[in-house]
Amino acid sequence: MDPRIIPFLQSHSTIIVVSSTVAISLALALKWVRPKPLPGIPHHPITSFWGDLPAMAAAAKENGTIYEHGSFFERSMRELGPVFQIFIGPFSKTIVITDPQEIEDLHLRERSKFIDASDVLIRGFQSTIPLGQVAMKTNDVWRKHRRITAPIVSSKYLNQLAPVIDHNTRLLVEYWEKKIEIVRREGGTCFACAGDFQNSALDMISQIIAGRSLQAIPNAISHLSKAEPTRNAQGALTFPIPGVALLDATHYLFRCIGDAVTLPPVLSTVYQKVLSLTPRFRHHYGVICDHIDSCLADCRRDVQQARALGEDPDLAESMLGMIAAREGTPGQDDMSDKEIRDEVLTSFFAGHDTSALSMQWCMKFLTDSPHIQKAMHEELVAAIGDPALERKPLTFADVSSEKTPYLEAVVIELLRCARVAEGTSKQTTADIILLGYHIPANTDLIFPMTSNQVNDESMEKVLHTFDNVRSAASKEQGPNARRPWKNGKEFDPERWLVDNGDGTKRFNARAGFANPFGQGVRACAGKQLALLELKMYIAALNLAFFLDKIPEELSSYAAQINVTRSPIYAYVNPKPWKEVQA
């Protein structure tokens, strides 16, 4: 031993002893401390301090995410059954429920009063939208916010908002027509579409919610003649899009939420506190707040002017206009400016990202299903008219399930298969029973959307073994009305259609399980608006274009997850229908 070390050891003996003790204790903890499972509920073997984290990490590395077919959740469903527990580290236990019949019964019937939003989810939104509905428990403030914002998704207002959506779909069609010309001139095979849907969706949602479009797609159209697209090895072109500060800010804050949700509770709280002080966070947050505050000021000014003229200030063109028109009115609820800002920001997050990603997945499904494209096109032309002959606006009535049932089936099947919101979570507020298993209060519950595909005929026998422990209401509403899907992993809109016996078909929402918007009192408030947006976008694009094949390397269904599930490859090869052979 070097003699110079001895004085150091003598002077630092206490530090060395403490450090050694801590290191040894930590090593023993990592070796011997294990997650403690709830008794009687199936789980994977507990072999380490980390619980299921190593298996989940390996599955994500192999399959892209833990939710993909054949990955962690599907394997767990098949090995452990429809109720099992997972451990993300030693001090966390979560119950996973994958039986769609039991999930529906839990959310819609007697036991629904014993579940609420999970602390994990609420914690993830605390630094960005603490006063938005998604960041609250189901209390009186949450109910007030829901009452104030709910009218924007009523049939009355949706009918009035349809022209706004139609206008944005037409701009996207125009943009793609110009892109097609450039792709053909450059000898390309297809073009990237993710940015197109992100920009178009944000234009639309900003106009519907805040009363002002960002004009991202019009700006992109005006810059297209000078654009210099890049080209990859497969001949796909990617067009540069003029930067939109609000879109960049929305994406940044959304990523921050995703990071916060995935961290352990203590780290999540510290992360968000530190993050909120960084210049980058404050800049992006300020961009969005300035936009919302400016739009709110415009709406309030319009209300004051209308009242001064003795006119009705019911500004149904936007959610902010609707809120401003009701401010100060006797018997109406009010929100503070901070509450309004957080609700608008919530709508930006939920309304633009999920719609844009759903459309990206839709392009992939339709590209690989030319027969579905043609069947939908025939229905739309018969119900609405040939766009090559006339350019009449799409209306709320045009895309109703009664008039266009095949379109309705395409949309709900898209949402079932795309799984953009891959899972929902709740927390028990009291002890409950799930399929015969006792679940204590304050337990986190996860409902993975992949179960709506995996629970097909191959799982029917397993699911029926739990029939004797289902509630009476569940037995009445369940297998007698809806059986597990046949070929549940396939994209097949026909599964939602029923033959009327006269050569026509109707859409049947109860044909099976999907529930992409959640269920119960906490279900997505914007469900009807989201469905209208998707139906009008899909109808407009299908009336204008046939989606031809793209290079095989770009047609992969590989996915990634932040808060939502997005395709890694999003490309299209649209062509006018007149070029398609019958």
N, C-alpha and C positions, 0 to 999 in steps of 0.2 A: 504494500500500500504506500502511496506517495505520502511522506510525512507532512506535507503541507495541508493534507485533508483533515488531519487530526484536530487542529485548532478549530476548523470550521465545524466539525461534528460536535465538538464540545460546546461551542457558542450557540449552536442552533439545534441542540438536542431536543428541546421541546417541540419545535416546529417539525423536526424529522419524525418524532414519535407520533404526533398528531396526524401528520400527512400519511404516514405508514398505516396508522389505524383506520383513517378514512378510506384509503385505497383498498385495504384488506376488507373492510366492511362493505364497500361498494362491490368488490369482486364477489363476496359471499352473497350479497343481495341479488346480484345479477344471476348467480348460480342457483340460489335457493328460493328467492321470492317469486311467487307465481300468482297470476290472476286467480281470484276466487270465484268460481262459477256459481250461479244460482242453482239450487238443488233441483234435479229432475229434468232439466231442460237440456236437450242435446247440444253438443259442442265438439269441436275438433280436439284431439289430444293436446294438453297444455304441457309444452316441453321447455319453455323458457320464460324469462322475465318479460319478454316482448309479446307474449300471447300469439295472436294471429298475424302480427305485422310481417314477419318474414315470409309467410305463405302468401299474404296479399301482395307484398312487393314482388315476389317471384312471379305470381300470376299476372301482375300488371306489366312486368318486363316481357313476359311471353306473349300476352294477348293484347297489349296496349292499355287496357283498363281492367279493373276487377269485375266490371259489369258485362263484359263481352261474352258471347256464346262460348261455352267451354272454359270460361275463366272462373275465378274464385266463387262468385255467388251461385252460378249454375251448378258447379260441382258440389257446393255445400247443400243446395236444395236437394240434389239427388242422393247425397250421402246421409244427410241429417234429417230431412223432412221439411215440412212447411213452417216450422217454428224452431229456431236455433239461436244460440248466443255466440257472439264474437267478442274478442278482446283486443283492443288497440292499446297495448301496454298493460301494465300490471294493475292499474287502478281504474280502468274503464271497462264496463260491461254493457253491451248493447244487444237487444233482442231483435232479430230479423224475422219478419212475417212475410211469407211469400204466397199464402193461400188467398187468391183474390176474393173468394166468397167471404172469408173471415174478415179480410180488410174492409170490405164494403159494410159488413154487419157492424164492425167496430165503430166506423165513422158515422153511420147513418141511423143507428138505433140506440138502445138503452145505454150502452157503455160509452157512447160518444162524450158524455158529460165528465168522464174520468180521464180524458186525454186533452192535451193542449200543445201549443208550439214548444219545441224542445229548446232548452237553454243553449245547446250547441249552435243551433241555427240563429237564434236571437243574438248571441254573442258575436257572431260573424258580421252582423250588420251595424254594430254599435258605433263604429268610427265614422260611418258614412251616412246612414239614414236611421238614427235612433228613434225618430218619431214617425217613421213609416209603419204601416200595418204589419209588414213582414218581420219587424223587429220588436213586436209587442206580444205579450200574453193576451188571451181573449178576455179583456176587461172592459170597463165602461168607455175608456178612451178609444180603444180599438173599435168598439161598436159605433161610437160617434164618427170616427173616420170612415168606416164602411158605409154608414148612412149617407154621408156627404158625397162620397165618390161613386156610389152605386148607380145613380141615375144615368151616368154616361154610357152604361152598357145595357140600358133598357131598349126594348124594340123601337120605341119612339125615336130615341136619339141615334140608334144604329142606322135607322132608315135615313136620317139626315146626314150621317157621317159617310154613307156609301159613296157619294160623289167625290169626297176627299180621297178615299182609297182608290176609286176608279182613276182619278187623275194621276196618282202616283204609279199605278200599274201601266198606264199609257206611256208615261215617261220612260219607264223601264223597257217596254217593248220598243220604243223609238231608239233608245240607247243600244239595244241589242241588234236592231236592224243595221245600224251604222257599224257596229263591231263586226257583224257577219261580213260586210263588204271588205273591211280591212283584213280580216282573217283569210278570206279567199284571195285577196290581192297579194298577201304575203305568203301564200301557200301553207298556211297553218292548218292544224287538225282540229283545234277547239280553243276555247279561252276560259280563263279563270273567272268564277262568278261569285265567290264569297264576298268580295268587297262591294259588288253591285247590290247584293241583297242587304248587306249591312247599311249602306248609304240610303237605299230606298226605304228600308224599314225605319231608319231614324228620321228621314224627311217626313214620313207619314205619321209616326207616333208623336213627333214634336208638334206637328200641325194639329193633330187630334187632341193631345193633352194640353199643350201650351198655346195653341192658336197661331203658331208661326213655323212654317217649313224652313229647314236649313238650306234648301236649294242645292243639296249635294249632287243629285243626279243631273239637274239642268246645268250645273257648272261642269260636271264631267262631260256632258254632251258638247258643250261649247269648247272644251279643250281637246276633244277627241281628234280633230283634224291635225293638231300639232303633236299629238301623243307619239311617243316612241316605245312601242311595246317590247318587252323582253320575250325571248323564245327559249323553251327548254328542249331537252333532247328528244322529247316525244312530239315536238311541233306545237305545243300548247303556248298560246300567247297570254301574257299578263299585261294589262293596260295600267299605266300609272294613273292614279286618281288624285285630283287636287285635295290637299289636306283639309280636313274638317276638324277644327279644334274641339268641338263638342263631342264628336265621335271618338277622338283620341282620349278625351277625358273620361268618357263613359266606359270605354274599354279598360282604362287604367284602374278606375275605381272598382270595376267589376272583378278584375284580377285580384285586387286587394281583399275583396270579400272572400273570394275563393281560397286565398292563402290563410285568412283568419279562421275560416270554417274548419280547415284541415289540421290546425294546430291544437295541442292540448289546451285546456281551459286557461291555466296560468300564463302560458306562453302567448296564447291568443290575445289576452288582455294587455300584456306588456307590449306585444307587437303593434297593436292598434294605437296604443298611447304614444309610442315612439313614432309610428308612421304618421300620425296626424300632425306632428310637429315638423316634418320634413318639407323643404321647399317644393319638391315635386308634387307631393300630395296636396299641399295648400294651393298650388297653382291650378291643378286639374279640378279640384273641388271648387275653386273660385270661378273657373270658366263656366261650370254648370250652374252655380248659384247666380252668377250675373245674368245668364240667359233666362233662367226661370224668373228672377226678380224683374227683369225688363218686360217679359211677357205678361206677368201679373199686373205690373203698372199699366200696361196698355189696356188690359181687360178692364181694370177698375176705371180708367179714363173713359172707355167706351160706355160703361154702365152709367157713369155720372152724366155723360152727354145724352144718353137715351132718356134718363129720368128727367133731365132738364127740359127735354122736348115732349115730355108726357108719353113716351113710348115704352113698350114692354122691353126691359133689359135682359130677357132670358136668352143669353148668348149660348145657344146649344152647339155652336161650332167647335167648342173645345171644353175640356174639363175645367181649366182655369176660368174660362168665361162663365161657365155654369156656377162655379163657386163664387166668383165675384158678384154675379147677379143676385145671389142669395144672402150676401153679407149684410148684416144689419136689418134683415127682414124678420119681423116678429114670428116666433115659432120655429125659426130655422137655426140649425147648429152652425157655429162658426169655428174656424181653426186659426191659430196664430200663423204669421208668415213663415216661421220655422216649420210648423207642422205641414203647411201647404207645400213648402219647398221639398220636404222629405217625401211627401206623397207623390209629387210630380217626378222626383228622382227615382222613386220606386217604380213608377210606370215606365220611365225611360229604360231602366234595367230590364224589367220583365217584358215590356212590350216590344222592344226592338231586337234584343238578342235572341229570344226564343223564336220569334217569327222568322228572322233571318236564317237561323240555323235549321229550322223546319223546312224552309224553302231549299236550302242546300241539300238536305237529305232527300227531299222530294225529287229534285233533278236527277239524283243518282237512281232512285227507285224507278222513275219513269223512263230514263234512258235505257235501263235494262229490261223494260217491259213495254215494247212497242205496241203489243195488242191492247194494253190498258190505255195507252195514249190515244189509240184510234177509237176505242169504245167511248172514251170520255169526249173526244172531239165530235163524234157523231151525235152524242146526246146534247152537247152544248150548241152545236149548229142548229139542231132541230128545235131546241128550246129558246135560243137567244137570237140566232141568225148568223150568217156567214160573214166574218169580219172583212173578208176580201171584197164584199159587196157594200157593206155599210159599217160605219164606225160609231154606232150608237153606244151611249154609256151603259155600263153594267149597273144594275140596281140591286137593292136589297132583295127584292122579290125574285130576281133572275137566279140567284144562287141559293134559293130555299130548297130544303130537302124534298118538298113535294114536286117542284119543277125539275130539279136536277139531282135525283137520288144517287146517280153514279158518282158525281162530283163529291157529294157528301160522304160517300163511302171511301173515296180516295183520300179525303182529308183525315177522317178518323183512323183509317188504316195507316196513313203516313205517321200520325202521332203515336199510334201503338208501336210501330216498328222503329221510328227514329229515336224515341226515348230521350228527347232533348233534356228534359228534367229527369235525370236517371233515377232519382229516388226522392221520396219525401220522408220526413221524420217527425215524430211526435214524442211527447213525454207523458208518462202516466202521472196523474195527480192523486190517485188512490190505487189500492190493490185491485187488480182485475184478473180474470181468467181468459186465456186465449187458447182455444182448442184443447182445453183440459189442463193447461199449464198455468200455475200460479205466477203472476208477474207483480212484484211489489211496486209501491208508489215510488215516484222519482226515478223510474227506469226509462232509458232512451229506447225508442222503437224506430226501426227503419223498414220502409216498404219499397224494395227495389222494383222499378218499372219493368225490368227484364223478366219478372215473373209472368207478365202478361203474354210473353212469347214462349217461355220455357214450359209453362203449365199447359201442355197440349195433351193429346190422347195418351201419350206415353206415361203421363203422371196421374192419369185419372184414377187408377186403382189405389195409389197411395193417398190421394186426397179423400177418396171415399172411406178410407179407414177411420177418418175423424168425424164422420157424419153423426155418430152417436153422442158427441160432445158439443155439437153446434147448438145455437139457440133455436127456439121454435120458429122465430121469424126468419132466421137464416135458412133453415131447412125448407121453409115455404118458398123463399125467393131464390134459392140457389140452384142445385143441379137439375131440378125439374124444369126450370126456365132456361138455364144456360149451362151448357156442358163445356169442358175444356176444348180449346180450338183443335181443329184438324190441321196438321202442318203449321203449327203456330209461328214458326220462325220465318215463314214465307210472307212476302208482300202480296196480298190478295184481297183487293177491295170487294170482290164478289161475296166474301164471307159475311158482309154486312147487308146484303140484299136478299129480299124475299120475293118470290114469284107470285104475282097477283092472279095468275091463271088466265089472263087475257093477253099475254104477250108482253106485258109491262112488269116492272119491278118497283118495289118501294124500299126505302132505307129503314132498317130496323136497328135502333140504337141499343136494344137489349139482346142482340144476337150473341154477344159474349162480353168478356171483360176487357177494358182498355184503361179508362180513368186517367188520361194524361194530365188533367188539371187538378188532381186531388179530389177529395170528397169531404162532405160534411161542411160545417160552418166555416172552416178555414180553407175551403176550396178556392182556387184562383178566381178573384173577383172579375178579372177581365176575360173570362172564358168566351163569352159570346162575341166580344170584339175580336179576339184572336181568331176564332173560327171564321168570322166574316172576312177578316184580312186574308187568311189563307185561301179561302174559297175564291175570292176575287182575284188574287194574284195567280193562283193556279189556273183559273178559268181564262184570264187574259192571256197568259203565256201559252196555254194549250190551244186557244183559238188562233193564235198568231204563228206558232212554231211546232214543228215535230222535232223531238230531241233525238238526233242520230247518235250512232256509236262514237265512243272516244277511245283512244289508245288504252290497251288493257292495263298498262302500268298505272294509269291515272284513274281507273275505275274501282280501285280498292275501297272496301268499306271500313278501313282502319279508322279508329276514332281516338279522340283525346278528351279529357275532362278537366275543366277548371271548376266553375260552378255548374256549367251546362256541358252537354256532350256534343261535340262538333266533329264533322268529318275532316280528316287530314287532307284529303284530296277533294276539291270541289271545282269541277270543270264541266262545261256544256258545249255541245255542237249543234246548235239550233239551225233549222232550215225551214223556209216557207212550205206550207202544206202542198202548194201547187207542184212542188218538186218531188213529192212522195208518191210512189206508185201504189195503186190500190192493192 
